[in-house]
């Protein structure tokens, strides 16, 4: 059953603000929250325009101004107690970079400008010089010279293909196209293959419309030929100099030289480049023709793998800077369970203007805050505390959220019900979501209550399902956004959601063209998707904050684990590894999930009978605590082998793709190692990891059962 506040949240508009609703049930307020009006859309548009008027990278004056704006909106809501939590963290900035290409005679050498061009009529031309020069954060400073080898997307399997083709990469400069995997892993994979440097370009096939006839921004949504996707290449989360503890004033810090030795920074220099520059370099590569699925669009030159004869001279010099970052925290204290927290989070910092990434989410967060204030004016108060968090320095290494989680780890681990993340709330049509599995059903129910912003005849859920029987819900093992510290470090149930499907997520990603004009023309012209994102986000939060019994379903979790275990069984069926402990632990989890579900139904039924229900809040609280804490049991204090910060044994990034999500990551890592070594000891390590995850799943079952052995 939906609680009363949910209905209110969805329906709230200024058009009926004259009404007063005394002592309404929670579900009424939840329904009221859902509906959004044009005035909401105008408010969201206004927030976005203010947040994106200047480039605002982490640690900049402009980003501090954006933080002040978020704080002012929170403070304008009488129900929110807001403050800023600051940290002094280690960031990087580019000092100099250069790139040139030597081509066979009679072709002259080329020196690249490495500049993104301002378009005619650009309303932000006057502040374009505030955009940082194109670079990779935490890239290795240095120079590299070598023949170019084209490596497709730079994945492990791409290097296997090159090896089969007999291509020697030693001392080369790889040319990889963006997409498929995390940019830091593209650089790391190049180093492991023997390359001396790496260039990453935004291929027109993926980001430019796929044809030489395609128009680009500002005439269409596609990346202009000189557009460059910047970003971080750091391989873990948080301030590099405070691994595992917060970057508070006067804290211990690891010297940067020791950090560099730890292996989280790339060991070869790299640069991001445009499609135009990438194509110029591609024309200087000869050798074998690349596979068909490695080729560019129909108007591109034939992609060959090399090496050379084109030779690239790459130079990059960066500096480490200590910068102040600011998280903005807003708190709505719960009326009945103030020590139970539902947290909504979005980051604010952007590589450039950030209209999509991340400030579409920031604008939606501010909309949620203002709608919740309207609910309180009509008599609603949350049962549990709602915390609104606007993070800083996410783009560098999820730093703001990670430092806050590390500083508040023990309190968060004992009090947080769930964390609800929205990064880029809107970059197109179509809803998508990821979650830890016990929240799957709640997401489905919430989207069934909100109208599809692109089709008023159906709900978001209807369009999300499409022709299938059930929507596809992703998992939160990747390191792509601020849910990582909550899920992977301390084991908190979480969701992540957005509007915009397909690949790439949006063409002008991390470039200087991700501005308000792009959003207004192509991302969400009427800002209806923003309003819908705020509706779903807030509705899920209200259910978690107001429902007497937490709406968690661990049967979904058991089913998900069983599916993953079967996939694992198919992969290693001939390796002598026993998965019996894993299947047995999952069976125990399913029984515990069914048992607590029956307990909850019995208590709900008893509540409906005045003669039997004694309003025993302690029993409800105890059951909810078991539901809340079961996710923590999937963590291990020692973390994954070689990755101790990642403590969740079910969801963590893939070792060779930080954006990828792997179930049973410890087992997956051990299998990859065993395949390479193929020794008895290495396969024993795989078996050890099977036992390890089996023990964690059994711990979760014991938490759900709530009884000692």
LOLO-363116 format. One line per 8 residues: number of its first residue (from 1); their letters; for each residue x, y, z of C-alpha. Coordinates in pm, 1 decimal. Layout:
N
NUM) A) X:Y:Z  ...
***
This chain:
709
1) XXXXXXXX) 0.0:0.0:0.0  119.3:348.5:-80.8  149.1:572.6:219.6  -44.8:896.2:229.6  233.2:1144.6:165.5  320.3:984.2:-169.6  0.0:1086.4:-341.4  46.6:1443.7:-222.1
9) XXXXXXXX) 405.1:1477.4:-339.5  322.0:1386.8:-694.9  22.0:1613.3:-732.5  147.4:1932.5:-575.2  108.8:2242.4:-794.4  62.1:2610.7:-734.7  -277.9:2587.9:-903.0  -440.7:2450.5:-587.1
17) XXXXXXXX) -216.3:2593.5:-320.4  -515.9:2765.2:-161.6  -646.7:2431.5:-36.0  -574.3:2298.4:312.2  -560.0:1929.7:396.7  -575.9:1865.0:771.4  -470.1:1526.4:909.8  -465.2:1346.7:577.3
25) XXXXXXXX) -318.5:995.7:545.4  33.8:969.9:408.4  -79.2:821.6:76.2  -277.4:1135.7:5.7  32.8:1353.6:31.5  228.3:1110.6:-183.7  -30.0:1140.8:-459.9  -28.3:1517.4:-426.2
33) XXXXXXXX) 346.9:1515.8:-476.8  329.4:1329.0:-808.2  153.7:1580.1:-1030.8  371.4:1850.8:-1172.2  255.9:2161.0:-1353.2  408.4:2396.1:-1605.0  511.8:2618.7:-1316.7  728.4:2333.0:-1187.4
41) XXXXXXXX) 890.6:2304.7:-1528.7  961.4:2678.5:-1533.4  1115.9:2658.1:-1187.6  1339.7:2368.6:-1291.1  1446.1:2551.9:-1607.3  1531.5:2856.0:-1397.8  1743.4:2649.6:-1157.8  1931.8:2490.1:-1446.2
49) XXXXXXXX) 1998.3:2819.8:-1619.2  2148.8:2970.0:-1303.9  2358.7:2662.5:-1223.3  2509.3:2647.0:-1574.6  2582.2:3011.4:-1652.3  2956.6:2952.7:-1602.0  3188.9:2652.5:-1623.8  3219.0:2524.7:-1265.3
57) XXXXXXXX) 3481.8:2257.4:-1219.3  3547.3:2131.9:-866.5  3755.4:2369.8:-657.2  3668.9:2676.4:-869.1  3511.1:3003.6:-758.4  3221.3:2937.9:-994.9  3148.6:2604.6:-829.8  3152.5:2769.3:-487.4
65) XXXXXXXX) 2893.9:3014.6:-621.6  2682.5:2723.6:-743.1  2706.9:2569.7:-395.2  2588.1:2896.7:-245.1  2288.5:2891.4:-478.9  2193.7:2536.3:-377.6  2229.4:2633.7:-12.2  2008.5:2939.9:-64.3
73) XXXXXXXX) 1731.8:2729.7:-219.4  1751.5:2478.3:65.2  1742.9:2762.6:320.3  1441.9:2916.5:148.9  1251.4:2601.3:244.5  1150.4:2649.7:606.0  1146.7:2275.4:671.6  1509.2:2216.1:568.4
81) XXXXXXXX) 1807.2:2269.6:797.1  2097.6:2320.5:556.8  2471.9:2353.8:591.0  2794.1:2314.5:391.7  3052.9:2047.9:473.4  3393.3:2130.4:324.9  3701.2:1918.4:260.0  4051.8:2004.7:143.8
89) XXXXXXXX) 4130.3:1756.7:-134.2  4396.6:1684.6:-393.2  4288.9:1762.3:-749.7  4488.5:1803.2:-1070.4  4499.4:2079.8:-1328.0  4669.5:2091.7:-1669.8  4976.5:2313.8:-1707.0  5071.3:2235.7:-2067.3
97) XXXXXXXX) 4998.6:1980.5:-2336.9  5094.4:1935.9:-2699.1  5034.1:1687.0:-2976.8  5192.8:1657.3:-3320.0  5192.5:1400.3:-3599.1  5477.7:1314.5:-3831.5  5357.5:1167.4:-4161.1  5546.1:995.1:-4444.6
105) XXXXXXXX) 5683.4:1228.2:-4710.8  5557.5:1427.2:-4888.2  5286.9:1489.0:-4625.9  5386.1:1771.6:-4387.1  5376.9:1724.0:-4009.9  5068.7:1837.3:-3821.6  5056.5:2024.7:-3492.6  4715.6:2004.5:-3328.1
113) XXXXXXXX) 4558.1:2304.7:-3154.7  4369.5:2086.4:-2901.8  4094.8:2348.7:-2880.3  3719.0:2313.9:-2882.2  3572.2:2576.9:-3115.3  3312.5:2830.7:-3008.9  3011.3:2814.9:-3238.5  2844.4:3114.9:-3404.8
121) XXXXXXXX) 2599.4:3277.7:-3169.0  2726.1:3090.1:-2862.8  2569.2:3276.6:-2566.2  2851.2:3153.1:-2342.8  3137.3:3274.5:-2562.2  3228.9:3540.5:-2305.9  3306.3:3276.7:-2040.6  3440.2:3001.7:-2268.8
129) XXXXXXXX) 3794.9:3088.8:-2164.4  3703.7:2964.0:-1813.8  3674.2:2608.8:-1949.4  3985.7:2413.3:-1854.1  4208.0:2302.6:-2145.0  4119.6:1950.6:-2255.7  4296.5:1695.1:-2035.5  4261.4:1381.3:-1827.3
137) XXXXXXXX) 4248.0:1438.7:-1453.1  4528.4:1254.5:-1270.2  4698.2:1170.5:-1601.6  5070.2:1101.3:-1586.5  5289.7:1396.9:-1675.5  5543.4:1314.2:-1941.1  5622.6:1287.9:-2309.3  5588.0:993.7:-2542.2
145) XXXXXXXX) 5678.9:940.5:-2905.1  5594.2:638.8:-3113.5  5413.8:490.0:-3412.9  5036.6:489.1:-3382.4  4836.2:169.2:-3332.9  4457.4:175.6:-3355.3  4305.2:-35.2:-3073.6  3929.6:12.6:-3124.2
153) XXXXXXXX) 3778.5:80.3:-2777.0  4091.0:-32.7:-2596.0  3921.7:-324.3:-2420.8  4099.2:-639.9:-2310.7  3933.8:-831.9:-2593.9  4053.5:-571.6:-2846.1  4413.3:-638.8:-2745.5  4349.9:-1011.4:-2781.4
161) XXXXXXXX) 4239.7:-943.1:-3139.1  4551.1:-735.9:-3208.3  4771.2:-1010.0:-3067.7  4603.3:-1261.4:-3298.5  4673.8:-1022.6:-3587.7  5041.6:-1013.8:-3490.7  5044.9:-641.2:-3411.8  5332.1:-528.7:-3187.6
169) XXXXXXXX) 5234.9:-248.7:-2948.0  5564.7:-208.1:-2765.6  5661.1:158.6:-2756.0  5357.6:263.9:-2959.4  5102.6:539.5:-2902.9  4757.0:382.9:-2903.2  4462.0:555.7:-3065.7  4139.8:441.3:-2898.5
177) XXXXXXXX) 3788.1:560.1:-2942.5  3581.5:657.4:-2642.3  3298.7:431.5:-2534.1  3222.2:86.1:-2395.3  3464.0:108.6:-2099.6  3596.4:364.2:-1850.9  3861.9:595.4:-1995.2  4105.3:516.9:-1713.3
185) XXXXXXXX) 4089.4:149.4:-1804.6  4155.8:235.8:-2169.4  4483.1:398.3:-2059.7  4570.7:119.5:-1815.0  4504.8:-150.1:-2074.8  4731.6:36.5:-2318.2  5012.5:38.1:-2061.2  4973.2:-334.7:-1994.6
193) XXXXXXXX) 4998.3:-396.1:-2369.9  5333.9:-215.1:-2382.7  5225.1:123.2:-2520.0  5410.7:442.6:-2433.2  5108.8:675.3:-2448.6  4737.6:688.8:-2528.1  4507.0:913.3:-2730.1  4129.0:886.8:-2684.5
201) XXXXXXXX) 3900.8:1034.4:-2950.9  3525.6:1079.9:-2985.2  3454.1:884.2:-3301.8  3193.9:1039.2:-3530.8  3028.9:697.1:-3562.6  2941.0:701.6:-3191.4  2909.1:1071.1:-3105.4  2882.2:1265.5:-3429.5
209) XXXXXXXX) 2566.1:1135.2:-3589.5  2731.5:853.3:-3782.6  2758.7:1027.9:-4116.7  2947.9:1303.8:-4290.8  2607.4:1448.6:-4381.1  2504.0:1476.8:-4015.3  2460.9:1815.8:-3857.5  2601.1:1886.9:-3517.2
217) XXXXXXXX) 2541.5:2119.8:-3227.6  2397.4:2384.0:-3226.8  2199.8:2266.2:-3533.1  2155.5:1911.8:-3403.5  2234.0:1717.5:-3087.7  2560.6:1564.5:-3212.1  2914.0:1645.1:-3096.6  3087.3:1903.3:-3319.1
225) XXXXXXXX) 3402.9:1780.6:-3497.4  3625.7:1971.3:-3251.7  3437.9:1855.4:-2942.5  3643.4:1670.6:-2680.9  3530.0:1443.4:-2399.2  3744.1:1518.5:-2094.2  3736.3:1327.7:-1765.6  3927.6:1149.7:-1493.8
233) XXXXXXXX) 4153.0:846.9:-1532.3  4189.6:779.1:-1157.5  4125.2:415.3:-1068.4  3948.1:433.5:-731.6  3725.3:665.0:-525.9  3795.8:956.5:-295.4  4085.7:1191.4:-230.8  4400.3:1002.9:-339.5
241) XXXXXXXX) 4594.8:1129.7:-36.6  4341.2:1009.6:223.7  4254.6:653.2:118.7  3986.1:523.6:355.2  3955.9:829.3:580.0  3812.2:1180.9:532.7  4010.2:1481.1:408.1  3933.8:1695.0:710.3
249) XXXXXXXX) 4149.4:1981.0:834.9  4476.0:1861.7:986.6  4422.3:1498.1:887.4  4693.4:1248.5:794.9  4785.5:1255.8:426.8  4980.3:1011.5:215.0  5260.4:1187.0:19.6  5168.9:1213.7:-345.5
257) XXXXXXXX) 5480.8:1019.6:-451.4  5357.9:723.0:-246.9  5012.7:758.6:-403.9  5171.5:742.3:-748.5  5346.4:418.6:-650.9  5017.7:262.1:-534.6  4904.0:201.5:-892.8  4581.2:402.6:-899.7
265) XXXXXXXX) 4717.9:662.8:-1142.6  4799.5:567.3:-1504.1  5165.6:496.4:-1576.5  5172.7:643.8:-1927.5  5066.7:993.1:-2044.4  4736.2:1036.6:-2224.9  4525.4:1303.9:-2391.0  4162.0:1324.9:-2502.7
273) XXXXXXXX) 4122.5:1450.4:-2859.9  3843.2:1540.7:-3099.1  3690.6:1339.1:-3380.9  3854.5:1574.7:-3628.4  4202.2:1519.6:-3484.5  4144.3:1147.5:-3443.1  4049.2:1113.6:-3807.3  4360.9:1304.9:-3915.2
281) XXXXXXXX) 4578.2:1061.7:-3720.2  4379.7:764.8:-3850.7  4468.3:862.6:-4208.2  4837.9:827.8:-4116.9  4796.3:465.1:-4007.8  4862.5:182.3:-4251.5  4900.8:-191.9:-4207.2  4617.7:-445.4:-4179.4
289) XXXXXXXX) 4259.6:-331.2:-4224.8  4070.0:-339.5:-3896.7  3769.8:-568.2:-3852.2  3436.1:-442.3:-3978.7  3305.1:-374.1:-3627.2  3615.8:-161.2:-3564.1  3541.7:67.9:-3860.1  3402.8:421.8:-3843.3
297) XXXXXXXX) 3100.2:565.8:-4023.1  3043.9:536.2:-4396.1  3225.5:862.0:-4473.2  3528.4:792.2:-4254.6  3860.9:671.7:-4392.0  3931.1:299.7:-4377.4  4050.5:219.9:-4025.7  4378.0:28.2:-4022.4
305) XXXXXXXX) 4560.4:-92.7:-3713.5  4925.6:1.2:-3787.1  5178.9:36.1:-3633.9  5238.7:368.5:-3809.3  5385.2:482.2:-4031.5  5243.2:794.8:-3867.0  5440.9:886.5:-3555.5  5284.3:1085.1:-3272.9
313) XXXXXXXX) 5463.1:1316.1:-3029.5  5250.9:1352.3:-2715.6  5331.3:1574.8:-2419.6  5133.2:1646.2:-2104.7  5226.4:1827.2:-1785.6  4986.9:1859.0:-1494.9  5004.4:1972.9:-1135.8  4848.5:1859.5:-810.6
321) XXXXXXXX) 4652.1:2128.3:-628.7  4489.3:2129.6:-287.3  4139.4:2267.4:-329.3  3839.7:2323.8:-104.5  3529.1:2136.3:-210.6  3181.4:2188.7:-68.9  2902.1:1940.9:-9.1  2565.8:2104.1:56.7
329) XXXXXXXX) 2355.8:1904.4:304.3  1985.8:1966.0:374.8  1799.2:1778.4:648.8  1424.5:1729.3:704.6  1396.8:1568.4:1046.2  1164.3:1271.8:1079.8  872.0:1304.2:1319.5  867.2:945.3:1450.3
337) XXXXXXXX) 1204.5:791.9:1361.7  1449.0:1081.9:1333.9  1743.7:841.7:1362.0  1655.8:658.8:1039.7  1780.6:832.3:725.0  1664.3:831.6:363.3  1932.7:1008.1:158.5  1893.0:1168.6:-185.0
345) XXXXXXXX) 2216.3:1263.9:-359.6  2337.2:1442.4:-672.5  2669.1:1606.6:-755.7  2705.9:1968.5:-865.5  3057.7:2004.9:-1009.8  3099.3:1984.4:-1387.1  3391.1:1966.3:-1627.6  3237.7:2256.5:-1819.2
353) XXXXXXXX) 2882.5:2397.9:-1803.7  2721.8:2070.2:-1700.6  2364.3:2117.9:-1819.4  2314.3:1743.0:-1845.1  2598.0:1615.7:-1629.5  2519.9:1682.0:-1350.8  2299.7:1987.7:-1315.1  1987.5:1839.6:-1467.7
361) XXXXXXXX) 1999.9:1629.1:-1151.9  2076.6:1929.7:-931.0  1775.7:2114.6:-1072.0  1560.2:1807.9:-1002.6  1695.8:1789.4:-645.3  1598.9:2151.7:-584.6  1254.3:2076.3:-724.8  1217.9:1784.6:-482.5
369) XXXXXXXX) 1315.6:2013.3:-193.2  1058.0:2274.7:-289.7  781.7:2018.4:-334.5  854.9:1869.5:6.7  824.5:2215.5:159.7  479.9:2253.0:0.2  377.8:1919.5:149.5  480.9:2032.5:495.4
377) XXXXXXXX) 276.1:2348.7:459.3  -24.0:2123.5:399.3  35.4:1921.4:714.0  277.8:1644.7:613.3  586.9:1544.0:807.6  807.7:1245.2:721.8  814.0:948.7:954.8  1190.1:913.8:900.6
385) XXXXXXXX) 1453.2:1179.8:834.3  1512.1:1282.4:471.6  1859.0:1413.1:383.1  1926.9:1600.7:57.7  2294.0:1595.1:-46.7  2457.8:1796.9:-322.8  2806.9:1655.9:-374.0  3124.1:1818.4:-501.5
393) XXXXXXXX) 3422.8:1681.6:-700.5  3237.7:1376.4:-830.8  3396.2:1419.1:-1171.3  3747.4:1378.7:-1033.3  3695.8:1060.4:-832.1  3355.4:1062.6:-656.6  3541.5:1266.4:-397.0  3273.3:1471.5:-219.8
401) XXXXXXXX) 3041.4:1179.5:-148.7  3328.2:946.1:-60.9  3485.2:1185.1:191.6  3145.5:1243.2:356.3  3072.4:871.0:376.2  3417.8:801.3:517.8  3375.6:1075.7:778.0  3029.1:959.5:884.9
409) XXXXXXXX) 3077.0:588.6:817.7  2966.5:442.1:1150.7  2657.5:658.6:1184.3  2555.5:599.2:824.6  2610.0:225.2:854.6  2377.1:208.5:1155.6  2107.6:455.2:1046.6  2063.9:482.1:668.0
417) XXXXXXXX) 1760.8:308.9:518.7  1861.6:373.0:156.3  2055.5:606.8:-71.7  1882.0:740.1:-384.9  2121.3:877.1:-647.4  2050.1:1091.2:-951.5  2347.2:1213.1:-1151.3  2248.3:1327.8:-1500.1
425) XXXXXXXX) 1872.5:1331.6:-1450.0  1789.4:1401.5:-1814.0  1970.4:1362.6:-2144.0  1685.9:1234.2:-2359.2  1371.2:1023.2:-2369.6  1316.5:692.2:-2194.4  1347.5:603.8:-1826.1  1621.2:380.5:-1691.6
433) XXXXXXXX) 1719.3:274.8:-1342.7  1964.6:63.3:-1148.3  1931.5:-61.2:-791.5  2027.9:-312.8:-532.2  1766.9:-586.0:-590.1  1553.0:-542.1:-278.0  1441.0:-204.2:-418.9  1334.0:-334.7:-762.2
441) XXXXXXXX) 966.7:-364.4:-676.1  956.2:-18.7:-518.1  1097.5:135.1:-837.8  833.8:-41.5:-1044.4  553.6:77.0:-817.0  678.4:436.1:-821.4  698.5:453.4:-1200.6  343.4:316.7:-1222.0
449) XXXXXXXX) 226.4:632.4:-1044.3  393.5:889.8:-1271.1  284.0:991.0:-1618.9  531.2:937.9:-1901.4  653.4:1289.5:-1992.8  668.2:1189.8:-2360.7  334.6:1004.6:-2381.8  49.6:1128.7:-2164.3
457) XXXXXXXX) -158.3:818.4:-2238.8  64.4:592.4:-2030.1  281.2:580.9:-1722.2  659.1:578.5:-1708.1  636.2:213.0:-1615.3  438.5:132.9:-1931.6  702.1:289.4:-2155.3  985.2:141.9:-1946.4
465) XXXXXXXX) 849.3:-209.9:-1989.7  798.0:-159.3:-2361.5  736.3:-489.6:-2534.3  886.1:-694.1:-2251.1  716.9:-840.8:-1947.6  926.5:-649.7:-1697.6  1161.2:-350.7:-1707.7  1533.5:-408.8:-1713.3
473) XXXXXXXX) 1687.1:-281.5:-1389.3  2063.5:-246.3:-1381.6  2289.8:-311.6:-1085.9  2517.5:-76.9:-892.6  2852.8:-246.3:-925.4  3006.8:15.4:-1153.6  3200.6:314.0:-1022.0  3024.7:568.8:-1238.8
481) XXXXXXXX) 2856.1:787.9:-977.5  2809.2:877.5:-612.2  2624.1:561.7:-510.8  2963.0:384.4:-504.3  3064.3:483.9:-150.9  2722.7:395.2:-12.9  2685.1:55.5:-180.7  3039.4:-65.8:-233.1
489) XXXXXXXX) 3206.1:74.0:78.4  2946.6:37.1:355.0  2665.0:-171.3:206.4  2360.1:56.4:188.9  2061.7:-26.3:-35.6  2056.5:221.2:-324.0  1904.1:328.1:-654.3  2023.0:535.6:-949.6
497) XXXXXXXX) 1785.3:672.3:-1213.8  1767.7:900.8:-1516.7  1586.9:980.7:-1839.9  1775.0:900.3:-2158.7  1853.5:565.5:-2314.2  2070.4:437.0:-2594.5  2440.2:472.8:-2671.2  2619.5:701.1:-2626.9
505) XXXXXXXX) 2433.5:838.3:-2324.4  2437.5:1177.5:-2497.3  2672.5:1299.7:-2770.8  2818.4:1614.7:-2609.2  2913.2:1430.9:-2287.5  3191.7:1602.3:-2087.5  3251.0:1861.4:-2359.5  3207.5:2239.5:-2356.8
513) XXXXXXXX) 2885.5:2194.3:-2554.6  2698.4:2043.2:-2259.8  2524.5:2373.3:-2189.6  2175.7:2509.0:-2127.8  2121.1:2565.2:-2500.0  2178.4:2194.0:-2573.2  1932.6:2094.7:-2300.2  1669.7:2347.5:-2411.8
521) XXXXXXXX) 1693.3:2242.0:-2778.0  1754.0:1867.7:-2757.2  1760.3:1720.5:-2407.7  1427.5:1837.0:-2266.2  1277.9:2141.8:-2441.7  971.8:2162.9:-2212.4  1153.2:2036.5:-1899.1  881.0:1775.9:-1856.3
529) XXXXXXXX) 1136.0:1497.0:-1816.7  1303.5:1692.6:-1537.4  969.6:1724.2:-1358.8  901.7:1352.6:-1406.2  1246.9:1265.5:-1272.4  1173.9:1474.3:-962.7  840.0:1293.3:-926.2  986.7:942.1:-933.9
537) XXXXXXXX) 1284.6:1038.2:-719.0  1070.7:1202.9:-454.1  806.7:932.4:-461.3  1060.4:658.1:-391.6  1201.0:872.3:-109.4  855.8:926.5:39.5  776.0:557.1:37.8  1101.5:482.8:219.5
545) XXXXXXXX) 1052.9:772.3:460.0  683.4:719.3:537.1  586.9:353.3:499.1  550.0:194.5:840.3  706.6:-125.3:704.8  1005.9:-70.1:479.7  914.8:-165.3:119.9  1208.9:-404.5:71.4
553) XXXXXXXX) 1181.2:-736.0:-112.0  1475.2:-969.8:-55.2  1316.0:-1244.8:-262.3  1421.3:-1031.2:-559.8  1774.4:-1034.3:-422.7  1780.2:-1412.6:-388.0  1648.0:-1452.6:-742.6  1916.3:-1217.9:-876.9
561) XXXXXXXX) 2193.4:-1404.9:-697.5  2063.4:-1736.9:-821.4  2068.4:-1608.9:-1179.8  2425.1:-1482.2:-1139.8  2535.3:-1811.2:-984.0  2397.1:-2007.2:-1279.5  2587.2:-1783.3:-1521.4  2899.7:-1844.1:-1315.6
569) XXXXXXXX) 2837.7:-2218.2:-1322.0  2830.4:-2215.8:-1701.2  3160.5:-2026.3:-1711.5  3364.0:-2259.7:-1487.4  3179.1:-2589.7:-1510.9  3492.5:-2767.4:-1635.3  3738.4:-2621.1:-1382.7  3667.9:-2843.9:-1085.1
577) XXXXXXXX) 3523.2:-2558.6:-878.7  3233.3:-2648.2:-648.5  2955.7:-2389.4:-638.7  2749.3:-2595.7:-395.6  2827.3:-2361.5:-99.9  2710.7:-2065.6:-308.1  2383.6:-2225.3:-418.9  2315.0:-2345.0:-64.2
585) XXXXXXXX) 2368.3:-1997.0:82.3  2137.5:-1843.3:-179.5  1871.5:-2102.3:-92.6  1902.6:-2001.2:274.2  1864.8:-1635.7:174.8  1546.9:-1712.5:-21.0  1399.0:-1891.5:281.7  1490.1:-1602.9:512.1
593) XXXXXXXX) 1342.9:-1352.4:265.6  1015.9:-1548.0:246.9  1004.6:-1578.0:625.1  1045.7:-1206.4:692.6  792.5:-1129.7:420.1  541.3:-1355.8:596.7  620.8:-1185.3:927.8  553.8:-846.7:774.3
601) XXXXXXXX) 222.5:-958.1:624.1  113.4:-1106.3:956.5  194.2:-783.2:1139.5  11.7:-577.6:877.6  -290.8:-804.9:910.4  -281.9:-779.8:1289.6  -268.7:-402.9:1261.0  -596.5:-410.9:1071.9
609) XXXXXXXX) -766.9:-582.0:1362.6  -823.3:-354.0:1660.0  -858.5:-655.9:1886.4  -518.5:-807.2:1801.6  -297.9:-514.9:1703.5  -129.8:-356.9:2002.8  50.9:-90.0:1805.1  381.2:-239.0:1914.3
617) XXXXXXXX) 620.3:-1.3:1741.8  923.0:-184.4:1879.6  828.9:-495.8:1681.1  788.4:-294.0:1362.4  1117.4:-120.8:1428.2  1296.9:-451.1:1487.6  1165.3:-598.9:1163.1  1258.1:-285.9:968.7
625) XXXXXXXX) 1607.6:-292.1:1114.6  1658.0:-643.5:984.1  1547.4:-531.6:638.1  1773.4:-227.7:655.6  2083.6:-405.8:785.8  2081.4:-715.5:564.6  2264.1:-529.9:285.8  2549.7:-450.9:525.3
633) XXXXXXXX) 2608.9:-825.7:565.8  2721.2:-850.5:202.3  3030.9:-643.3:288.0  3362.3:-772.3:418.8  3593.0:-553.3:623.7  3899.4:-668.4:428.4  3739.8:-577.6:95.1  3822.8:-729.5:-241.1
641) XXXXXXXX) 4169.9:-866.7:-303.7  4385.4:-577.4:-421.3  4090.4:-338.1:-382.6  4031.3:-304.2:-8.0  3810.1:6.3:-36.8  3551.0:-200.6:-227.6  3401.6:-404.4:55.6  3080.4:-528.1:-107.5
649) XXXXXXXX) 3128.6:-888.6:-218.6  2833.9:-893.5:-458.8  2857.6:-559.9:-641.2  3180.5:-383.3:-739.9  3337.3:-246.5:-1060.3  3487.0:-482.6:-1311.9  3864.6:-492.8:-1273.4  3915.9:-390.2:-1638.3
657) XXXXXXXX) 3620.0:-149.7:-1666.9  3535.3:78.2:-1376.3  3198.8:159.7:-1537.4  3107.8:-209.1:-1563.4  2915.4:-391.1:-1292.9  3012.2:-742.6:-1189.1  2821.9:-981.7:-964.8  3056.9:-1172.6:-734.2
665) XXXXXXXX) 3351.2:-947.7:-828.8  3599.3:-1136.8:-609.2  3518.7:-1459.5:-788.7  3537.4:-1286.0:-1126.0  3879.4:-1134.4:-1046.6  4009.7:-1473.0:-928.1  3883.7:-1647.9:-1242.1  4059.5:-1396.6:-1468.6
673) XXXXXXXX) 4382.4:-1448.7:-1274.0  4345.8:-1827.0:-1283.7  4287.7:-1824.6:-1658.0  4613.0:-1633.7:-1703.3  4821.3:-1843.6:-1462.4  4635.0:-2174.5:-1495.3  4795.5:-2315.3:-1181.1  4643.7:-2532.9:-911.4
681) XXXXXXXX) 4699.3:-2258.4:-656.3  4522.2:-1995.5:-869.9  4213.8:-2215.9:-907.5  4219.4:-2280.4:-531.8  4190.5:-1902.0:-494.7  3873.4:-1912.4:-703.8  3729.6:-2175.1:-469.4  3826.1:-1961.6:-169.5
689) XXXXXXXX) 3635.4:-1665.8:-315.2  3330.1:-1889.5:-366.0  3341.0:-1982.1:3.2  3393.1:-1619.8:98.2  3085.1:-1486.4:-82.0  2882.6:-1784.5:41.5  2962.7:-1686.6:399.3  2854.1:-1327.4:334.9
697) XXXXXXXX) 2520.9:-1437.8:187.2  2462.7:-1662.0:488.4  2529.0:-1364.7:716.2  2257.7:-1170.5:530.9  2017.8:-1461.6:589.7  2095.5:-1457.3:961.6  2025.9:-1082.8:975.5  1688.9:-1128.3:803.6
705) XXXXX) 1598.2:-1413.0:1039.7  1690.9:-1199.8:1338.7  1783.4:-1493.4:1562.8  2112.1:-1622.8:1693.5  2227.8:-1968.5:1593.0
***
